[in-house]
Amino acid sequence: MKKTFAFSPDEMNGIVEETYSKIIRECKKLIKETNCPDEQVVALLSVIASNFAPITDKEKI
């Protein structure tokens, strides 16, 4: 069984919160500068998230 991961309280109040704030700020900047809809930002974030998703073995599916 895979061990679950959790950020520590210090990380949650530090690097995690900072990273979240930076991502939100940059997404708002993208919307302001390009006038793109929220859905386009969601699509971009989905592509970024897919870079961190686990790779599955097609034979096991």
Summary of the structure (lengths in Angstrom):
residues: 61
radius of gyration: 16.0
end to end distance: 18.6
largest distance: 45.7
contacts: 95
relative contact order: 0.07
helix: 69%
strand: 0%
